[in-house]
Amino acid sequence: MEVQVGGEVEEPAEAVASPCIGVCKLDQKSGLCLGCLRDGREIGAWKNADTHLRRAILDRIAARRAAGLGAASPLPAASDQA
């Protein structure tokens, strides 16, 4: 179901799929989940996040993957990230 917001049609937040892949373990150094590459705040916010916030989280995940983070790469310490 689409929702009209300020003249724009917006899809409901539930239409933006969770990036969770069921590998739910936070890396102690980076603070990122080893499965989905979200940090603890992003994981906690997901349930109540609107479409815009969910898409912003997905964009940050994409940037992390583009930077070489993920299952095939060790995650850097949080102090190593810009």
C-alpha positions in Angstrom: 0.0 0.0 0.0 1.4 3.4 -1.0 1.0 6.4 1.3 0.6 10.0 0.1 3.1 12.3 2.0 3.2 16.0 1.1 2.2 15.4 -2.5 4.6 12.5 -3.0 3.6 8.9 -3.0 5.8 7.0 -0.6 6.0 3.2 -0.1 5.6 2.0 3.4 8.7 1.3 5.4 7.9 -2.4 5.5 8.5 -2.5 1.7 12.2 -1.9 2.3 13.6 -5.3 3.1 15.9 -5.8 6.1 19.5 -6.5 5.2 19.7 -9.1 7.9 21.0 -12.5 6.7 20.8 -14.3 10.0 24.5 -14.0 10.9 23.9 -11.8 13.9 27.3 -11.1 15.6 28.9 -7.8 16.1 32.6 -7.4 15.4 34.2 -6.2 18.7 36.7 -3.9 16.9 34.4 -2.2 14.3 31.0 -2.6 16.0 29.5 -3.8 12.7 27.5 -6.9 12.3 29.4 -9.6 10.5 26.4 -10.5 8.5 24.7 -7.3 7.4 27.3 -4.7 8.2 25.0 -2.5 10.2 26.1 -1.0 13.5 24.2 -1.5 16.7 22.3 1.8 16.4 21.2 0.9 12.8 20.1 -2.5 13.9 18.1 -1.1 16.8 16.5 1.7 14.7 15.4 -0.6 11.9 12.1 -1.8 13.3 10.7 1.7 13.7 12.6 3.4 10.9 10.7 5.1 8.1 11.5 4.5 4.4 14.0 7.3 4.2 16.0 6.1 7.2 15.9 2.5 6.0 17.2 3.6 2.6 20.0 5.7 4.3 21.0 2.7 6.3 21.1 0.6 3.1 23.2 3.3 1.4 25.7 3.2 4.3 25.9 -0.6 4.0 26.6 -0.3 0.3 29.4 2.1 1.0 30.9 -0.2 3.5 30.8 -3.1 1.0 32.3 -0.9 -1.7 35.1 -0.1 0.8 35.9 -3.8 0.9 34.2 -4.6 4.2 32.2 -7.8 4.5 32.5 -11.5 5.1 35.6 -11.8 2.9 37.4 -9.0 4.6 38.4 -8.4 8.2 36.6 -5.4 9.6 38.8 -2.4 10.7 38.6 -1.1 14.2 36.1 1.7 14.7 39.0 4.2 15.3 40.3 3.3 11.8 37.1 4.5 10.1 36.7 8.1 9.0 
